[in-house]
């Protein structure tokens, strides 16, 4: 199990902006993370004391970033900077996150990886009820010196 403090070292987000609490499983193609940060009044995505279901895209994006960071660390390479370039087939089944009183389960499955660019499918669930799903394209940015 990988906990919050270590997760903060794998992505460019830290402290409260790292929304994930832990990783329970990961391999070459999949990661499963959990979070309770939607309960926190200090959640940085909260606006007018509400969290919208659209914010679940950030949870999924962070799971993908952690997956990339864990892979790079295992390979002994420098983490590549990446950006969320596209979202497709996004289905949202909830309006307000404040209606969710259980832990979130965030799953990301790598569909394609080529030259550091990746396509993932993702799901965010609460008690196995799918809250949001879709596909994301992550584009690697190389910095030439």
ZAMARGU-4260 file (C-alpha; in steps of 0.2 Angstrom, whole numbers, plus 5000, padded with zeros to 4 digits):
<rodrens>
0) 5000/5000/5000 | 5006/5017/4995 | 5000/5031/5007 | 4997/5050/5004 | 5014/5057/5009
5) 5022/5046/4996 | 5009/5050/4983 | 5013/5068/4985 | 5031/5064/4979 | 5025/5056/4963
10) 5014/5070/4956 | 5016/5089/4955 | 5002/5091/4968 | 5006/5091/4987 | 4997/5093/5003
15) 4978/5096/5001 | 4979/5097/4982 | 4985/5078/4982 | 4967/5071/4983 | 4971/5053/4984
20) 4974/5044/5001 | 4982/5028/4995 | 4986/5016/4981 | 4980/4998/4985 | 4985/4990/4969
25) 4995/4994/4953 | 5004/4985/4939 | 5010/4990/4922 | 4992/4993/4915 | 4981/4997/4930
30) 4980/5007/4946 | 4967/5007/4960 | 4967/5021/4972 | 4956/5027/4986 | 4951/5044/4994
35) 4941/5052/5007 | 4946/5070/5003 | 4929/5074/4997 | 4924/5074/5015 | 4936/5088/5019
40) 4930/5106/5021 | 4948/5111/5016 | 4947/5101/4999 | 4954/5114/4987 | 4941/5110/4974
45) 4927/5115/4985 | 4917/5131/4979 | 4904/5139/4990 | 4905/5124/5001 | 4901/5111/4987
50) 4910/5099/4977 | 4903/5095/4959 | 4904/5078/4951 | 4915/5086/4938 | 4929/5087/4951
55) 4930/5068/4950 | 4940/5071/4933 | 4954/5078/4944 | 4953/5062/4955 | 4955/5051/4940
60) 4968/5062/4932 | 4979/5061/4948 | 4977/5042/4948 | 4984/5042/4930 | 4998/5053/4936
65) 5002/5042/4950 | 5002/5027/4939 | 5015/5036/4928 | 5026/5041/4942 | 5026/5024/4950
70) 5031/5016/4933 | 5045/5029/4930 | 5051/5026/4948 | 5052/5008/4945 | 5061/5010/4929
75) 5073/5022/4937 | 5069/5036/4925 | 5064/5054/4928 | 5046/5057/4929 | 5040/5064/4912
80) 5029/5079/4913 | 5012/5076/4906 | 4996/5085/4902 | 4978/5080/4901 | 4975/5083/4882
85) 4958/5075/4879 | 4943/5067/4887 | 4931/5056/4878 | 4915/5046/4882 | 4913/5054/4899
90) 4898/5048/4908 | 4893/5057/4925 | 4880/5049/4936 | 4880/5061/4950 | 4878/5080/4953
95) 4885/5083/4970 | 4900/5074/4979 | 4893/5080/4995 | 4879/5066/4993 | 4893/5053/4994
100) 4896/5047/5012 | 4908/5033/5008 | 4926/5032/5002 | 4929/5034/4983 | 4938/5021/4973
105) 4947/5027/4958 | 4952/5015/4944 | 4963/5019/4929 | 4967/5006/4915 | 4981/5010/4903
110) 4974/5006/4885 | 4989/5013/4875 | 5006/5019/4878 | 5017/5026/4865 | 5032/5038/4867
115) 5026/5043/4884 | 5009/5047/4878 | 4995/5037/4885 | 4977/5033/4884 | 4968/5027/4899
120) 4950/5022/4903 | 4944/5027/4921 | 4931/5025/4933 | 4927/5033/4950 | 4915/5023/4961
125) 4907/5024/4978 | 4902/5007/4985 | 4904/5000/4968 | 4892/5012/4961 | 4900/5021/4946
130) 4900/5040/4948 | 4910/5044/4933 | 4919/5035/4919 | 4927/5039/4902 | 4944/5039/4893
135) 4958/5051/4894 | 4973/5055/4883 | 4989/5061/4892 | 5002/5069/4882 | 5020/5069/4888
140) 5030/5085/4887 | 5048/5084/4884 | 5060/5099/4888 | 5074/5100/4876 | 5089/5109/4883
</rodrens>
